[in-house]
Amino acid sequence: MKVMVRLYGTLSNSFPGYVHSEGIEVTIPDGGKVKDLLSILKIPETQGAMVAMEGRILKPEDLIREDVCINILQPMSGG
């Protein structure tokens, strides 16, 4: 199945030619989960990226629906 992904922060640096307003289309297996999407994008779960779908923060085991926009946000820190 295909999903549209928008990357935030420096996550997009790993994808030459990435244009935020267009995002990238990613094909994941039917019944794919958040952890599957991160694996395909080569974003380690240990990096702490937050994945959101339709305004909800998802967990690694949550299912992703087809034809939705997924936002992947880089963890922030500072003071």
SVG drawing of the C-alpha trace seen along z (x, -y; Angstrom):
<svg xmlns="http://www.w3.org/2000/svg" viewBox="-7 -27 28 34">
<polyline fill="none" stroke="black" stroke-width="0.4" points="0.0,0.0 1.1,-3.6 1.3,-6.4 2.5,-10.0 5.2,-10.9 6.3,-14.4 9.5,-14.6 10.3,-17.3 13.6,-18.6 16.8,-17.1 15.1,-13.8 14.7,-15.0 18.5,-15.3 18.7,-11.6 16.4,-12.0 18.1,-14.1 15.6,-16.2 13.0,-16.0 10.4,-18.8 8.4,-19.2 5.3,-20.5 5.2,-17.4 6.4,-14.8 7.5,-11.4 5.3,-8.5 6.3,-5.3 5.1,-1.7 4.7,0.4 3.2,4.0 -0.5,4.3 -1.2,4.2 2.0,2.3 2.8,0.8 4.7,-2.2 7.9,-0.2 7.7,1.2 7.5,-2.4 10.5,-3.5 12.5,-0.5 11.8,-1.2 12.9,-4.8 15.9,-3.6 15.0,-5.7 16.0,-3.6 13.3,-3.4 16.0,-4.3 16.3,-7.7 13.0,-8.6 11.2,-10.0 7.5,-10.7 5.1,-9.4 1.7,-11.1 -1.3,-10.2 -4.4,-12.4 -3.4,-14.3 -2.6,-11.2 0.9,-10.2 1.4,-6.6 3.2,-3.8 5.6,-1.3 2.9,1.4 0.1,-0.8 -1.3,0.0 -1.0,-2.5 -4.0,-3.1 -3.6,-3.4 -3.8,-6.8 -3.1,-8.9 -0.4,-11.5 2.1,-10.4 4.2,-13.1 7.5,-12.0 8.9,-14.5 12.5,-14.6 12.8,-14.7 13.7,-18.1 15.8,-19.1 17.1,-22.3 16.7,-24.7"/>
</svg>
